[in-house]
Amino acid sequence: MLPRPTATALAARTALTALLTGAVLASAPTSAHAETWKHRDATGDVVVFDFEDEADEDGTPAPANRTADIRSVSVRHAARAVRAVVRVRDLRRHDQVATVYLRGPGDRFGGVQLTRVAGRTHVDSFVEVEGTESRCTGARGHLRPGADRFVVVVPTDCLGRPAWVRVAVSYGVVAPDGLGVALDDGLRDGSRRDGGYGRTGWSPRIDVD
């Protein structure tokens, strides 16, 4: 039987989910076109957040942190599904949260979050249309520690089979005490010139293949 998540670990998961969701909703996408899109992320751009510090909105840069460092992102937009493969420098078996968000034309927004707490992986998905949120049936994801990567697949039906999507990616490692997180945005190249880590990076438009 898998161990039950501790109260501290669950609290960290809730706080981290709120942090990641807020960061994505505050961001602004860019535009371009592709069918399969690849991005090599910067090294040493991890930021550490303290959940107990209410003033810690932007986090503290932690360039020496390699555990939470994303290395690359690859996204394939096919007719039936969007598949994202994210390579991490050291995907160990500790409490962690990996998230892939998607945006399509109009007001459709969705994503998949993989949360490992106390050795058990939870897969959560959602789609939001005009303020109404529901689950994305068929969305799936896997953490693959042996390959230092995580994979997320989202059926395009969830987003109304869009002609293009934009993708945002983040990966966080929860501190052992559950009171903080080391977080890397997979698409920001370590830049903080926009005023803080709260503005998550988005990919260009990725056309359907």
Secondary structure, DSSP 8 states (H G I E B T S, - for coil): ------HHHHHHHHHHHHHHHHHHHT--------SEEEEE--SS--EEEETT-TT-SS-EE-TT--TT-EEEEEEEE-SSEEEEEEEES---SSSEEEEEEEE-STT-EEEEEEEEETTEEEEEEEEEETTEEE--TT-EEEEEGGGTEEEEEEEGGGGTS-SEEEEEEEEEEE-TTSSEEEEEETTSTT--TTSSTTS------EE--
